[in-house]
Amino acid sequence: MDKTAAEAESLLLHMGGLAERMIDGSIRILTERRQDVMAEIVAQEAEVNELHRKIDELCLKILSRGRPGAEDVRLFMACVKVNSDIERVADHAVNIAQSGAIIAKHPHPHIKLSDIVRMAELAQTMLKGGLEAFAKRDGELARFVMSQDDEEDRMKRAAFEELMGIMRTNSALIQNALGLILVSRNLERIADHATNIAKEAAFLASCAKRRRAQGALAAAA
């Protein structure tokens, strides 16, 4: 991997780490009523947006080389897709923070947050795993991350049904319940983006495996 590609990948992983912290902060706003964390999330979003722009420029630089090789093109495609997914994860984290800030101002003991917290923990785990699989070209880890998406979908459906039931029985809780439905949808989308990142990791891992196999055959010939 040359210097430009290595820089792009390093920035991607840094950007992914920022997105992970944004998810964590957004949930703290909801569960701990930490309104002060919002300023951190706004600053982190600005950094993510700047990284997104810079990574796109580096990816275009890779592709603009005279007659780029197949490996360059594969890496370009993967970096562009992962860059977009991470940027969207950050957007969803901001949405969660905004909804959480409203809910935290008017908490209600009859609305539990444990299901949302579990969804957030799984989404964070998936994002972390997807980024690790991308960095290490680990196909097995990538496939494991992809397999977790169904569980996130199941938890989102269960949370939606419970919150709809709450709204039907207690009109005073409608605003908070609607806010939590929005939070659950954003967490589900984060899991979807983590799955997309894992798919790109699996693709790069399969390419690396194929190159190793071809190298072994050539050496044996």
N, C-alpha and C positions, 0 to 999 in steps of 0.2 A: 504494500500500500504506500503510495507516495505522500508527500507532505500535505498537499491540498486535501486529498481524501481523508487522511488521518485527522486533519484539523476539523473537517466537516463532521466526522463521526464523533470526535471529542466534544464538540459544541452540542451535538445532538444529545449526548448522554448528560451533559451539564443541564441542558434545557429540560430533559426528562426529569432530572432530580428536582429542578425548580417546580415542575408541575406536580410532582409527588408532594412536595412541601405545601403547595397551594391547596391540594385536597385536604391534607391534614389540618391546615389552618381554617379552612372553610367549615369543617366539622367541629372544630373547637369553638367557633363562633356560635354554632347551633347548640352544642351540648354544654359548654362552659360559660356561655353568654359573654364571650370575650370580644366585645365590639372593637377593642383596640387592635385586634389582629387584622381588621379590614385594611388598614393602611399598609401593612406588610404585603397583603395579597395584591393590592393595587400596584405596589412597587414591583412585585415579582411578575405580574402580568406585563408590565412595561418592558421588563428585561426579557421575558419570553418572546414578546413581539419583535424586539430588536434582534434576538438570536435567530428567530424565524427568518427575518429578512437576510441576515448575514449568511445563514446556511444555504438559503436558496441561491445566493450569489456564488457561493463556493461550488454548489452542485452544477450550476451553469458553467462555471469555469472548467470543471472536470469534463463536461460534455463538449465544450467548445474547442477542445484540443483537436489538432489535426488527426482525423481518422482514429477516434477513440476505440480501444479494444473492447471485446465483449465484457470483460470484467469491469471496466470503467462504466459501461452502459448499465450493467446490472446494479452496481453500487449507486449510480446516479438515480436510477428509478427508485431504489429502496430508500435512499436518503430523502428524496423529495416527498415520498409518501409518509415516511415516519415523521418528518418535519411537520407536515400538515396535521397529522394525528396528534402530535404533542401540543401543537398550538390550539387545537380544538379542545383537548383535555383542559388546558388552562382556562379557556373560555367557560367550560362547564363548571370548573372550580369557582370561578367568579360568580356564576349564576347561583351556585349552592350557597356561597357566602352571603349574597344579597338576600336570598330567601331565608337563610338561617338568622340573619340579623333582624329581620322582621318578626320571625317566630320567637326569637329569644327575648324580645321586648315584652311579649305577652305569653309567657309559658303557662301550660295547663297540666296539672298532675294526671289527668285522664288520658293524655296522649303520651305514649311511651316512645322513646327514641332508639331503643335497643335494636330494632330491625334495621333502621337506617344506619346505625353504627356498624352493624355486621356487613351491610351492603358496601359501606365506605371502606371497611377493612379489606374486603375481597377485591374491590376495584383497585385499591392501592397495591395489594399483593400482585394482582394481574399486571398492573403497569410496571412495577418493579421487575417482575419476572420477564415480561416482554422485552424490556430494555436490556436486561442481563443476557437474555438469549440472543438479542441482536448484537451486543458487544462481543460475545463469545462464540457466535455462530453455532449455538447449541440447539439443534433441531429437536431433541427430546424435551428440553425445557419449553421450547416454543409450543410444541404440541400439548404439553400439560397446561400451559396458560390458556390455549384455545379451548381445551376441554372444560375449563372453569366457567366459561361464558354462560352455559345453560343454567348453572346454579344462580348466577347473578340475575338472569331473567326470571327464574322461579321466585327469588326473593322479592323482586320488583312487583311481580303479579300479586304475591301474597300481601305485600305492603299496601298495594292499591286497593285490594278487596277489603282489607281491614279499615283503611282510612275512609273508604266510601261508606262502610257500615257506621263508622263514627259520625260522619256528616248526616246520615239519615236519622240518627237517634238523638243528636245534640247539635242544634243549629248554632250554638255559641262557639262550637269548635270548628266551624267550616273554614275560617280563614287559616288557622294553623294546619288543618288537615290538607287543604289545597296546597299550602306551602310545602308540606312534606311530600306530597305527590310530585311536585316539581323537583324537589331534591332527589327523590328516588329515580325520576326519569333522567336527570343529569348524571347520576351515578351509573345508571345502566348504559348511558352513552359513553361514559368514560371507560367502562368495561369493554364496550364495542371497539373503541379506539385502541385499547390495550391488545385486544384480539387481532386487530389489523397489524399492529406492530409485531406481534408474535408471528403472523403469517409472513411478513417480510423477513423476519429472522429465520424462519424455517426455509424460505426460498434461498437465502444466502448460504445457509448451512448445507442445503442439498447441492448447491453449486460448488462449494468448497469441497464437499465429499467427492463429487464427480471429478474435480481437478486432481485430487489426491489419487484417485483410482487410475486416472489416465496417466499420471506421473509414474505410478508403480508399474503399469503395463509397459510404458516406454523404457523404464529402467531395466525391466526384465527382458526386453526384446534384444 
